[in-house]
Amino acid sequence: MEAKPWRERVRQEEELVEQLQLQVSQAAKRRAEALLEGVAELGSVAEVARTLGKSWNAIDKAIRKNGPGGTGPNTTE
């Protein structure tokens, strides 16, 4: 069996990287939506963070970066 030319292998790997990056982006948006549901249910980002065992800053950043509109709601009030 003959190996594929390196250019073809590079092209295939670049396509795979693009697909994976899209999947990561979509998963981050879904996660932010779920986190926002948690904020609505529990009342604050801090409560969601405590429940998940994460830092307040990590939860807030995920919502702001990946939430609806890219900025999300004001989670600091």
N, C-alpha and C positions, 0 to 999 in steps of 0.2 A: 504494500500500500504506500503510495507516494504522499508525502506531506504537502499540505497546502502552501502556496507561496506566502511569504511573510506579509505582503501587502494585504492579501485577502484575510489573513488571520487578524491583522491590526484592524481592518475595517469591521470585521465581525465583533471584535471585542469592544470597539467604540460604540457599535449599535447596542450591545449588551449593557454597557455603562449608561447610555442614554435611557434605556428602558428601566434600568434599576433606579436611576435618579428620579424618573417620573413616578415610580412606585413609592419611593421614599417620600416624595413631596405629597402625594395623595394620602399616604398613611399619616403624615404629620398634620394635614388638614383634618382628617377624621379624628385624630387624637385630640386636637384643639377643640373640635366640636363636642367631644365627649367630656373634656375638661370643663367646658362652659356649662354643660348640663349638670356637672358636679357642683359648680359654683351656684347655679340656680337652685339646686336641691339643698345644698349644705349652707349656703348663704355667704360664703367668702372663699377667696383663693387660699387663705391660710388654712381653712378647714379641709379643703380638698388636699392640700399639701400634707397636712397631718394624717389624713386618712390613707394616703398613698405612701407615706414615709419618704416624701421628697421635700426639697426645700421650697419655700414660698417663691423665691426668685425663679427657680426652674419652671414652676407651673405658670407663673405670670409671663415669663418670657415665651414659653410655648404657645400660650394663648395669644399674646400680642403679635408674635411672628407669623403664626399659621392660622389664626382665627379669621372669621369673616371680614373681608376688607383688608386683611393684613395687619390691622391695628387692634381689632377686638374691642370690647367694651372697656370702660374705665374700671379696672379691677382693684384699684387701690382705695376705693371708698367703702 
